[in-house]
Amino acid sequence: MTPDHKMILYTRNWCGFCTLVTRTAATLGATIEERNIWQNRKWRQELIDGRGCATVPVLRRNCADGSSDWMPESGDIVRYLSEHYGKAGPPD
């Protein structure tokens, strides 16, 4: 089962939780646009505008109807990806 919306993952360098999420997504074959907030100020500001802070990782899901939601915890993101893209656990 695959979601019917675009997913954007906000990350930064040297973030172990971000690495956990990106590796899980890759293992499961999930298509996620990654936005490193240390490489682009606009992406950092998007995150602050949407969440009120620049803590990462955060998964933003944009639906076809124009709505979006934000998922801020790496464990929740990994669980969501596993439920929607397969039953693999986090990578080693």
Buried (B, 14 or more C-beta within 10 A) or exposed (E): EEBEBBBBBBBBEEBEBBBBBBBBBEBBEBEBEBBBBBEEEEBBEBBEEBBEEBBBBBBBBBEEEEEEEBBBBBEEBBBBBBEEBBEEEBBE
